[in-house]
Amino acid sequence: MTKIALIPVALMVDGQRKVIPAGAELPALLEHDERALLAAKAISDDAADAQAAQARADAAKAANAEFQAARKAARQAQESTAAAPAGKKN
């Protein structure tokens, strides 16, 4: 799981204050620090970003399927109540 700094991030590494520049990979972080930096959108997590993108794609696919089903039902309802063309008997 690669973590990338989106902005310069100041960290304590081996007891020394270190500034990680934007775009650089971060060293291993404590879980608490990682959650805080992710929540602040100061770092990016490749694995979490990929998972979120997949979840968005799945949600879009489900929404499209729901829309198509509703559209089909609406068309069927409209067709069932439409008047028959002149000269045509059912």
ROSE-4610 file (N, C-alpha, C; in Angstrom, 1 decimal, always signed):
// ROSE-4610
residu = [M/M/M/T/T/T/K/K/K/I/I/I/A/A/A/L/L/L/I/I/I/P/P/P/V/V/V/A/A/A/L/L/L/M/M/M/V/V/V/D/D/D/G/G/G/Q/Q/Q/R/R/R/K/K/K/V/V/V/I/I/I/P/P/P/A/A/A/G/G/G/A/A/A/E/E/E/L/L/L/P/P/P/A/A/A/L/L/L/L/L/L/E/E/E/H/H/H/D/D/D/E/E/E/R/R/R/A/A/A/L/L/L/L/L/L/A/A/A/A/A/A/K/K/K/A/A/A/I/I/I/S/S/S/D/D/D/D/D/D/A/A/A/A/A/A/D/D/D/A/A/A/Q/Q/Q/A/A/A/A/A/A/Q/Q/Q/A/A/A/R/R/R/A/A/A/D/D/D/A/A/A/A/A/A/K/K/K/A/A/A/A/A/A/N/N/N/A/A/A/E/E/E/F/F/F/Q/Q/Q/A/A/A/A/A/A/R/R/R/K/K/K/A/A/A/A/A/A/R/R/R/Q/Q/Q/A/A/A/Q/Q/Q/E/E/E/S/S/S/T/T/T/A/A/A/A/A/A/A/A/A/P/P/P/A/A/A/G/G/G/K/K/K/K/K/K/N/N/N]
num = [1/1/1/2/2/2/3/3/3/4/4/4/5/5/5/6/6/6/7/7/7/8/8/8/9/9/9/10/10/10/11/11/11/12/12/12/13/13/13/14/14/14/15/15/15/16/16/16/17/17/17/18/18/18/19/19/19/20/20/20/21/21/21/22/22/22/23/23/23/24/24/24/25/25/25/26/26/26/27/27/27/28/28/28/29/29/29/30/30/30/31/31/31/32/32/32/33/33/33/34/34/34/35/35/35/36/36/36/37/37/37/38/38/38/39/39/39/40/40/40/41/41/41/42/42/42/43/43/43/44/44/44/45/45/45/46/46/46/47/47/47/48/48/48/49/49/49/50/50/50/51/51/51/52/52/52/53/53/53/54/54/54/55/55/55/56/56/56/57/57/57/58/58/58/59/59/59/60/60/60/61/61/61/62/62/62/63/63/63/64/64/64/65/65/65/66/66/66/67/67/67/68/68/68/69/69/69/70/70/70/71/71/71/72/72/72/73/73/73/74/74/74/75/75/75/76/76/76/77/77/77/78/78/78/79/79/79/80/80/80/81/81/81/82/82/82/83/83/83/84/84/84/85/85/85/86/86/86/87/87/87/88/88/88/89/89/89/90/90/90]
x = [+0.8/+0.0/+0.9/+1.0/+1.8/+1.1/+1.7/+1.1/+1.9/+1.2/+1.9/+1.4/+2.4/+2.0/+1.4/+0.3/-0.4/+0.1/+0.5/+1.1/+2.3/+3.2/+4.3/+3.8/+4.3/+3.9/+5.1/+4.9/+6.0/+5.7/+6.7/+6.6/+7.8/+7.6/+8.7/+9.2/+10.4/+11.0/+12.3/+12.3/+13.5/+13.8/+12.8/+13.0/+13.4/+13.4/+13.8/+12.6/+12.4/+11.4/+11.8/+11.0/+11.3/+10.1/+10.4/+9.3/+9.3/+8.2/+8.1/+7.5/+8.1/+7.5/+6.3/+5.5/+4.3/+4.8/+4.1/+4.5/+5.4/+6.0/+6.9/+6.2/+6.8/+6.2/+6.6/+5.6/+5.8/+6.4/+7.2/+7.6/+6.4/+6.6/+5.6/+5.1/+3.7/+3.1/+2.4/+2.2/+1.4/-0.1/-0.9/-2.3/-3.0/-2.9/-3.5/-3.1/-1.8/-1.3/-1.8/-1.9/-2.3/-3.8/-4.6/-6.1/-6.2/-5.5/-5.6/-5.2/-4.1/-3.6/-4.5/-5.1/-6.1/-7.3/-7.8/-9.0/-8.8/-7.6/-7.3/-7.0/-7.0/-6.7/-5.3/-4.3/-3.0/-2.1/-2.6/-1.9/-2.9/-2.4/-3.2/-2.8/-3.7/-3.5/-3.9/-3.0/-3.3/-4.3/-4.2/-5.1/-6.5/-6.6/-7.9/-8.5/-7.7/-8.2/-8.8/-8.1/-8.5/-9.8/-9.9/-11.1/-12.3/-12.0/-13.1/-13.6/-12.6/-13.0/-13.8/-13.5/-14.3/-15.7/-15.8/-17.1/-17.9/-17.3/-18.1/-18.5/-17.7/-18.1/-19.2/-19.1/-20.2/-21.5/-21.4/-22.6/-23.2/-22.4/-22.9/-23.6/-23.0/-23.6/-24.9/-25.0/-26.3/-27.3/-26.9/-27.9/-28.4/-27.5/-27.9/-28.9/-28.6/-29.5/-30.9/-30.9/-32.2/-32.9/-32.2/-32.8/-33.4/-32.6/-33.1/-34.4/-34.4/-35.6/-36.8/-36.6/-37.7/-38.1/-37.2/-37.5/-38.4/-38.0/-38.7/-40.1/-40.3/-41.6/-42.5/-41.9/-42.6/-43.1/-42.2/-42.6/-43.7/-43.6/-44.7/-46.0/-45.9/-47.2/-47.8/-46.9/-47.4/-48.0/-47.4/-47.9/-49.2/-49.3/-50.6/-51.8/-51.5/-52.7/-52.8/-52.0/-52.0/-53.2/-53.9/-55.0/-54.5/-55.3/-54.9/-55.0/-54.1/-54.2/-55.5/-56.0/-57.2/-57.2/-58.3/-58.3/-57.8/-57.2/-56.6/-57.4/-57.9/-58.6/-57.8/-58.0/-57.3/-58.1]
y = [-1.2/+0.0/+1.2/+1.9/+3.0/+4.3/+5.1/+6.3/+7.4/+8.4/+9.5/+10.8/+11.7/+13.0/+13.8/+14.4/+15.4/+16.8/+17.0/+18.3/+18.0/+19.0/+18.7/+18.2/+17.1/+16.5/+16.4/+17.0/+16.9/+15.7/+14.9/+13.6/+13.5/+12.7/+12.3/+11.0/+10.9/+9.6/+9.4/+8.3/+7.9/+9.1/+9.7/+10.8/+12.1/+12.2/+13.4/+13.9/+15.3/+15.9/+15.9/+15.3/+15.2/+15.7/+16.5/+17.0/+16.2/+15.5/+14.8/+15.7/+15.9/+16.8/+16.2/+17.1/+16.6/+15.8/+14.6/+13.7/+12.6/+12.7/+11.7/+10.6/+9.4/+8.3/+8.4/+8.1/+8.3/+7.0/+7.1/+5.9/+5.3/+4.1/+3.5/+4.4/+4.5/+5.4/+4.6/+5.2/+4.6/+4.7/+3.8/+3.7/+5.0/+5.5/+6.8/+7.9/+8.1/+9.1/+9.0/+7.7/+7.4/+7.8/+7.5/+7.8/+9.3/+10.0/+11.5/+12.1/+11.7/+12.3/+12.0/+10.8/+10.5/+11.3/+11.4/+12.2/+13.7/+14.2/+15.6/+15.7/+14.6/+14.6/+15.1/+14.9/+15.3/+14.2/+13.0/+11.9/+11.1/+10.3/+9.5/+8.0/+7.1/+5.7/+5.0/+4.5/+3.9/+2.8/+1.9/+0.8/+1.3/+2.3/+2.8/+3.6/+4.3/+5.0/+4.1/+2.9/+1.9/+1.3/+1.0/+0.4/+1.4/+2.7/+3.7/+3.8/+3.8/+3.9/+2.7/+1.5/+0.3/+0.4/+0.9/+1.1/+2.1/+3.2/+4.1/+3.5/+2.7/+2.1/+1.1/+0.3/-0.6/+0.1/+1.2/+2.0/+2.6/+3.1/+3.6/+2.5/+1.3/+0.2/-0.2/-0.2/-0.6/+0.5/+1.8/+2.8/+2.8/+2.5/+2.4/+1.2/+0.1/-1.0/-0.7/+0.0/+0.4/+1.4/+2.3/+3.3/+2.6/+1.6/+0.9/+0.1/-0.5/-1.3/-0.4/+0.8/+1.8/+2.3/+2.5/+3.0/+2.0/+0.7/-0.3/-0.4/-0.4/-0.4/+0.7/+1.9/+3.1/+3.0/+2.5/+2.3/+1.2/+0.2/-0.9/-0.3/+0.5/+1.1/+2.0/+2.8/+3.7/+3.0/+1.9/+1.1/+0.4/+0.0/-0.7/+0.2/+1.5/+2.4/+3.3/+3.1/+3.9/+3.4/+4.4/+4.0/+3.3/+2.3/+1.6/+2.5/+2.4/+3.2/+3.0/+4.0/+3.9/+2.8/+2.0/+1.0/-0.3/-0.3/-1.6/-2.0/-3.2/-3.7/-4.8/-4.8/-5.8/-7.0]
z = [+0.0/+0.0/+0.0/-1.1/-1.3/-0.8/+0.0/+0.5/-0.1/-0.8/-1.4/-0.8/-0.5/+0.1/-1.0/-0.7/-1.7/-1.4/-0.2/+0.2/+1.1/+1.3/+2.2/+3.6/+4.1/+5.3/+6.3/+7.5/+8.5/+9.4/+9.5/+10.3/+11.2/+12.3/+13.1/+12.6/+12.1/+11.7/+12.4/+13.2/+14.0/+14.9/+15.5/+16.5/+15.9/+14.6/+13.9/+13.1/+13.1/+12.3/+10.8/+10.0/+8.6/+7.8/+6.8/+5.9/+4.6/+4.3/+3.1/+2.0/+0.9/-0.1/-0.8/-1.3/-2.1/-3.3/-3.5/-4.5/-4.1/-3.0/-2.5/-1.7/-1.8/-1.0/+0.5/+1.3/+2.8/+3.3/+4.4/+5.1/+5.9/+6.5/+7.3/+8.3/+8.5/+9.4/+10.5/+11.6/+12.7/+12.1/+12.5/+12.0/+12.3/+13.5/+13.9/+12.9/+12.7/+11.8/+10.4/+9.9/+8.6/+8.4/+9.4/+9.4/+9.4/+10.2/+10.3/+9.0/+8.4/+7.2/+6.0/+6.0/+4.9/+5.1/+6.3/+6.6/+6.2/+6.4/+6.0/+4.5/+3.8/+2.4/+2.1/+3.1/+2.9/+2.2/+2.3/+1.6/+0.8/-0.2/-1.0/-0.8/-0.8/-0.6/-1.9/-2.7/-3.9/-3.8/-2.8/-2.7/-2.3/-1.4/-1.1/-2.2/-3.0/-4.2/-5.2/-5.4/-6.4/-5.9/-4.6/-4.1/-4.2/-3.9/-4.0/-5.4/-6.4/-7.8/-8.2/-7.8/-8.1/-7.5/-6.3/-5.6/-6.4/-6.8/-7.6/-8.9/-9.6/-10.8/-10.6/-9.5/-9.2/-8.9/-8.2/-7.9/-9.2/-10.1/-11.3/-12.2/-12.2/-12.9/-12.3/-11.0/-10.4/-10.6/-10.6/-10.8/-12.3/-13.2/-14.6/-14.8/-14.2/-14.3/-13.7/-12.6/-12.0/-12.9/-13.5/-14.4/-15.6/-16.2/-17.4/-17.0/-15.8/-15.4/-15.3/-14.6/-14.5/-15.8/-16.7/-18.0/-18.8/-18.7/-19.4/-18.8/-17.5/-16.9/-17.3/-17.4/-17.8/-19.2/-20.1/-21.5/-21.6/-20.9/-20.9/-20.4/-19.4/-18.8/-19.9/-20.5/-21.5/-22.7/-23.1/-24.3/-23.9/-22.7/-22.3/-22.3/-22.1/-22.0/-23.2/-24.2/-25.5/-26.3/-27.0/-27.8/-29.1/-29.5/-30.7/-31.9/-32.9/-34.1/-34.8/-35.5/-36.3/-37.3/-37.4/-38.3/-37.8/-36.7/-36.1/-34.9/-34.9/-33.7/-33.0/-31.7/-30.9/-30.7]
